[in-house]
Amino acid sequence: MTNTFYDISSDATSSADNTLEQVGSYCVSAECAPTLLAIIEKYGDIARNCRLESPKMINYLVEKVCTAVHDLQELPFSKLKKHHLTSVNDVIVLADAAKLDVEWLRDHHDEIREIIVDNIPYYKDLKSDLANSTELLKSTKTSLDNKKLERLKLQAELRMLDCEIENEECQLQHITKTMEELKEEKRKVQSKLQQYHCRSAGHGLLKK
């Protein structure tokens, strides 16, 4: 049975260090073979326009691309660092120079790079700003609650002061009225005293 381009050959050849498998017209390590098959099935023959003539060099570049893809798939996003992206970019530049179709890998690289370089720091800034705003909100609410409580106390004191003012105003009116009554009584007594001021103590006793 003849292998198709998309088949992984069951016939493996051995190099000094690796077991190789045939995937279509490419010979790659057994570890990379499933990745290459998946790449071909989704993106087609990525080396169909390769400018290199050496099958060995083409296999080398294809395997580099497969390794980069495999490593990305195995790496949890939470552990992804800039140096991982740098390694992938190096592979993209190398493959692109040889006219391998790796635009799809570049798009993916750029997408996750934007997340790592732009969105994650921005997200961290947002978290920091949110934490600061939360603390500011808490302190502002506490300050506002304290001021409201102080206002209630002042309002209570103001009501008490209003009562005291009202009481003292009533007291003032009472005192004023008493003073007027005393003045009137004083005038009466003074008038009576003035009548006897220049008289003798026996005035009117003998005269009709």
C-alpha positions as CSV (number, residue, x, y, z in Angstrom):
1,M,0.0,0.0,0.0
2,T,1.4,3.4,-1.0
3,N,1.5,6.1,1.7
4,T,-0.4,9.3,0.9
5,F,1.0,12.8,1.7
6,Y,-0.9,12.9,4.9
7,D,0.1,9.5,6.2
8,I,2.7,8.8,8.9
9,S,4.7,5.9,7.6
10,S,4.9,3.0,9.9
11,D,8.4,2.3,8.5
12,A,10.8,4.2,10.8
13,T,14.4,4.8,10.2
14,S,17.0,5.4,12.8
15,S,19.6,8.2,13.0
16,A,22.3,8.3,15.6
17,D,20.0,9.8,18.3
18,N,16.4,9.9,17.0
19,T,13.8,7.6,15.5
20,L,12.5,9.2,12.3
21,E,9.1,8.9,10.7
22,Q,8.0,9.7,7.2
23,V,5.1,12.2,7.0
24,G,4.3,12.7,3.4
25,S,7.5,13.7,1.7
26,Y,9.2,14.8,5.0
27,C,11.2,12.8,7.4
28,V,11.0,14.1,11.0
29,S,11.5,12.8,14.5
30,A,8.8,10.5,15.9
31,E,8.0,13.2,18.5
32,C,7.3,15.8,15.7
33,A,5.4,13.5,13.4
34,P,1.9,13.9,14.9
35,T,2.4,17.6,15.1
36,L,3.5,17.8,11.4
37,L,0.5,15.7,10.4
38,A,-1.9,18.0,12.2
39,I,-0.2,21.1,10.6
40,I,-0.5,19.6,7.1
41,E,-4.2,18.7,7.7
42,K,-5.0,22.2,8.8
43,Y,-2.6,24.4,6.8
44,G,-1.5,22.2,3.9
45,D,2.0,21.6,2.8
46,I,3.9,24.4,4.5
47,A,7.1,23.7,2.6
48,R,5.6,23.5,-0.9
49,N,7.2,26.8,-1.9
50,C,10.4,26.3,0.0
51,R,13.4,27.9,-1.7
52,L,15.8,25.2,-0.3
53,E,16.7,22.2,-2.4
54,S,18.3,20.0,0.2
55,P,15.7,17.6,1.6
56,K,17.8,17.4,4.8
57,M,17.6,21.2,5.3
58,I,13.8,21.2,4.5
59,N,13.2,18.4,7.0
60,Y,15.3,20.4,9.5
61,L,13.2,23.5,9.1
62,V,9.9,21.6,9.1
63,E,11.0,19.9,12.3
64,K,11.9,23.3,13.9
65,V,8.4,24.5,13.1
66,C,6.9,21.4,14.5
67,T,9.0,21.6,17.7
68,A,7.9,25.3,18.2
69,V,4.2,24.3,17.8
70,H,4.6,21.3,20.0
71,D,6.3,23.3,22.7
72,L,3.6,25.9,22.6
73,Q,0.9,23.3,22.9
74,E,2.6,21.6,25.9
75,L,3.3,24.9,27.7
76,P,0.6,26.2,30.1
77,F,-0.3,29.8,29.2
78,S,0.3,30.8,32.8
79,K,3.9,29.8,32.4
80,L,4.4,31.5,29.0
81,K,7.3,34.0,29.1
82,K,8.9,36.4,26.7
83,H,11.8,34.1,26.0
84,H,9.4,31.4,24.7
85,L,8.0,33.9,22.3
86,T,11.5,34.9,21.2
87,S,12.3,31.3,20.4
88,V,9.1,30.9,18.4
89,N,9.9,34.2,16.6
90,D,13.4,32.9,15.7
91,V,11.8,29.8,14.1
92,I,9.3,32.0,12.2
93,V,12.1,34.3,10.9
94,L,14.2,31.3,9.8
95,A,11.3,29.5,8.2
96,D,10.0,32.6,6.5
97,A,13.4,33.3,5.0
98,A,13.3,29.9,3.4
99,K,9.8,30.6,2.1
100,L,7.9,28.2,4.3
101,D,4.3,29.1,4.9
102,V,4.3,30.0,8.5
103,E,2.0,33.0,8.4
104,W,-0.5,31.1,10.6
105,L,2.2,30.6,13.2
106,R,3.2,34.3,13.0
107,D,-0.4,35.3,13.6
108,H,-0.7,33.1,16.6
109,H,2.7,34.4,17.9
110,D,1.6,38.0,17.5
111,E,-1.7,37.3,19.2
112,I,-0.2,35.8,22.3
113,R,2.6,38.3,22.3
114,E,0.0,41.1,22.4
115,I,-1.5,39.4,25.5
116,I,1.9,38.9,27.2
117,V,3.4,42.2,26.3
118,D,0.4,44.5,26.3
119,N,-2.7,43.0,27.9
120,I,-1.1,41.2,30.9
121,P,0.8,44.3,32.1
122,Y,-2.3,46.4,31.4
123,Y,-4.4,43.8,33.4
124,K,-2.0,44.1,36.3
125,D,-2.2,47.9,36.1
126,L,-6.0,47.6,36.2
127,K,-5.9,45.2,39.2
128,S,-3.6,47.7,41.0
129,D,-5.8,50.7,40.1
130,L,-8.8,48.7,41.2
131,A,-7.2,47.8,44.5
132,N,-6.2,51.4,45.1
133,S,-9.7,52.6,44.1
134,T,-11.2,50.0,46.5
135,E,-9.1,51.2,49.3
136,L,-9.9,54.8,48.5
137,L,-13.6,53.9,48.4
138,K,-13.4,52.2,51.8
139,S,-11.6,55.2,53.3
140,T,-13.9,57.7,51.7
141,K,-17.0,55.7,52.9
142,T,-15.5,55.6,56.4
143,S,-14.8,59.3,56.3
144,L,-18.3,60.0,55.0
145,D,-19.9,57.8,57.7
146,N,-17.9,59.6,60.4
147,K,-19.0,63.0,59.0
148,K,-22.6,61.9,58.9
149,L,-22.3,60.8,62.5
150,E,-20.7,64.0,63.5
151,R,-23.5,65.9,61.7
152,L,-26.1,63.9,63.7
153,K,-24.3,64.9,66.9
154,L,-24.1,68.5,65.8
155,Q,-27.8,68.5,64.8
156,A,-28.7,67.1,68.2
157,E,-26.5,69.8,69.8
158,L,-28.2,72.4,67.6
159,R,-31.6,71.2,68.7
160,M,-30.6,71.4,72.3
161,L,-29.1,74.9,71.7
162,D,-32.4,75.9,70.0
163,C,-34.3,74.8,73.1
164,E,-31.9,76.7,75.3
165,I,-32.3,79.8,73.2
166,E,-36.0,79.4,73.2
167,N,-36.0,79.0,77.0
168,E,-33.7,82.0,77.5
169,E,-35.9,84.1,75.2
170,C,-38.9,83.2,77.3
171,Q,-36.9,83.9,80.4
172,L,-35.8,87.2,78.9
173,Q,-39.4,88.2,78.2
174,H,-40.4,87.2,81.7
175,I,-37.6,89.3,83.2
176,T,-38.4,92.2,80.9
177,K,-42.1,92.1,82.0
178,T,-41.0,91.9,85.7
179,M,-38.7,94.8,85.2
180,E,-41.5,96.9,83.6
181,E,-43.8,96.0,86.5
182,L,-41.1,96.9,89.0
183,K,-40.4,100.2,87.2
184,E,-44.1,101.0,87.3
185,E,-44.3,100.2,91.0
186,K,-41.2,102.2,91.6
187,R,-42.7,105.2,89.9
188,K,-45.8,104.9,92.1
189,V,-43.8,104.7,95.3
190,Q,-41.5,107.5,94.2
191,S,-44.4,109.8,93.5
192,K,-45.9,109.1,96.9
193,L,-42.5,109.7,98.6
194,Q,-42.1,113.0,96.7
195,Q,-45.4,114.2,98.1
196,Y,-44.0,113.8,101.6
197,H,-40.4,114.8,100.9
198,C,-40.8,118.5,101.9
199,R,-43.4,118.1,104.5
200,S,-43.1,117.6,108.3
201,A,-43.9,114.3,109.8
202,G,-47.0,115.8,111.3
203,H,-48.3,117.4,108.1
204,G,-52.1,117.6,108.0
205,L,-52.7,116.5,111.6
206,L,-54.2,119.9,112.7
207,K,-55.2,121.6,109.4
208,K,-58.4,120.9,107.8
